[in-house]
Amino acid sequence: MKKKLFYTVFIVSLFLNVVLVAHVGYEYYKNRRNKDIFRLNAYAWANSQLKAPEFDENRVVFIGNSITENWVHVRYRFFVDNNYVCRGIGGQTSSLLLLRFRHDVIDLHPKIVVINAGINDIGEKTGEYDPVFTMDNIKSMAELADANDIKVILTSVLPCKGHGWEPITEVPEKIDALNEKIKAYATMKNFCYVDYNTPMRDEVFGMIPAYSLDGLHPNEEGYKVIMEPLIQKAINDILEQTDKTE
């Protein structure tokens, strides 16, 4: 009887320990995953290595998601040669960009910030898509920059069909609607708006295959042929206007 009771207690104890280990493992994975999503201090060391800009230095910071992060990996010389600073983090939505906007943009004292946000909101990476909430985050970033004498360039969300995002639907329509809001807001606030979407989209509102790795992210041609000339013209125009007024 005692032997049977011992085995019963042992089996129950073993089962509870397995459940506990599984629970702890899941919580660890969940917390680690969330840390990977937020990554608020991902650029802490890189930021600490940046000296304060010289008086005549034209520092420009690009903030965004993987489309921005990949850019510096694929076209490193574009950033280095032009004194552009990349602060993109893959998977981030507009709310996460806003959370780190002060230490990854404002505290670097650039003359210009280039903001690209929205595709991961539409992809529901951190919750159900709310276009008003997304637009409010974009406005907050732009207005924080403006309040700190940083010129603002707002850029369109790139074209995407949303393949593999099921059950998320009407991705191109959501992108177009958000881009219209970004453009209208930029016009109202006299901020620069750069449209990457129109020259990169095909007849079915996805990204032209020649410019894309996977229908979502640009390849080297997409950056080099379309995005770089557009953004560089916008940056140079702003710098030229700034020089005339100083």
Buried (B, 14 or more C-beta within 10 A) or exposed (E): EEEEEEEEEEEEEEEEEEEEEEEEEEEEEEEEEEEEBBBBEBBEEEBEEBEEBEEEEBBBBBBBBBBBBBBBEBBEEBBEEBEBBBBBBBBBBBBBBBBBBEBBBBEBBBBBBBBBBBBBBBBBBBEEBEBEBBBBBBBBBBEBBBEBEBBBBBBBBBBBBBEEBEEBEEBBEBBBBBBEBBBEBBEEBEBBBBEBBEBBBBEEBBBBEEBBBEBBBBBEBBBBBBBBEBBBEBBEEBBEEEEEEE
